[in-house]
Amino acid sequence: MTIRLTVQPAGIEIDVEPGESLLEAAERAGYSWPSVCGRQGVCSTCSVLVLSANEALPAASSSERETLQMLPAFRDDDDSLRLGCQIRPSADLAVRKLGVRPIEVAGCESDG
């Protein structure tokens, strides 16, 4: 079963394989997703705001919550702020993440 990820505001749609994180799915599909720590879940650069999910997301691990607590938007009573490198959804979802874009192919950039 393939899971559909919609990334707003760009309207990008990405198929997520079971067990795959949002970041892994984006990279596999040819998109660059802002990240600094190499999927270790410690930098918060890949954080997303979950707009909707067809099923409850797996709970954030204690280490993911620790990283999220560094963000000004974090609230203990709200699970909509998550790390894209840590979420492994089991159903379709939509997130807000700025900076997700197609990976440029080396040598194919336009000069104009």
SVG drawing of the C-alpha trace seen along z (x, -y; Angstrom):
<svg xmlns="http://www.w3.org/2000/svg" viewBox="-9 -35 36 37">
<polyline fill="none" stroke="black" stroke-width="0.4" points="0.0,0.0 1.4,-3.4 0.8,-6.4 0.3,-9.8 2.1,-12.8 1.0,-16.3 3.5,-19.1 2.0,-22.6 2.3,-25.4 4.0,-24.0 1.3,-21.3 3.9,-18.6 2.6,-15.0 4.9,-12.2 4.3,-8.5 5.6,-7.2 6.4,-3.5 5.5,-1.7 8.2,-2.2 9.7,-5.2 10.1,-8.6 8.8,-11.8 12.4,-12.8 13.4,-9.5 10.4,-9.4 11.0,-13.0 14.7,-12.2 13.7,-8.9 11.2,-10.9 13.8,-13.5 13.0,-16.3 15.3,-18.2 14.0,-18.5 15.7,-21.0 17.8,-19.0 21.1,-19.4 21.8,-16.5 21.6,-13.6 18.3,-12.2 19.4,-11.9 16.5,-13.9 18.6,-16.4 18.6,-19.6 14.8,-20.3 15.5,-21.7 13.2,-19.2 10.3,-20.0 6.8,-20.1 3.4,-21.2 0.9,-18.3 -2.2,-19.8 -4.2,-16.6 -3.7,-12.9 -6.1,-10.1 -5.0,-8.1 -3.3,-9.1 0.5,-9.3 2.8,-7.1 3.7,-9.0 6.9,-11.0 9.8,-9.3 11.3,-10.9 14.3,-12.0 12.0,-13.5 10.0,-15.4 13.3,-16.6 14.3,-18.1 10.9,-19.6 11.0,-21.4 13.7,-23.6 11.2,-25.1 9.3,-28.2 6.0,-26.8 6.2,-23.6 3.4,-23.0 3.1,-19.9 -0.6,-19.6 -0.3,-19.7 1.2,-16.9 1.0,-18.7 4.6,-19.7 6.9,-16.8 10.2,-16.0 10.1,-14.9 13.0,-12.6 11.2,-10.8 7.6,-10.5 6.8,-7.1 3.1,-7.4 0.7,-4.6 -1.9,-6.6 -2.1,-9.7 -1.2,-13.0 -0.7,-16.7 2.1,-18.8 3.3,-22.4 7.0,-22.6 8.8,-25.4 11.8,-24.7 10.9,-21.3 11.8,-21.5 13.0,-19.3 16.6,-18.3 18.6,-20.1 20.3,-17.8 24.0,-18.7 24.8,-20.4 21.1,-21.1 20.6,-24.4 19.4,-27.3 21.6,-30.4 18.7,-32.6"/>
</svg>
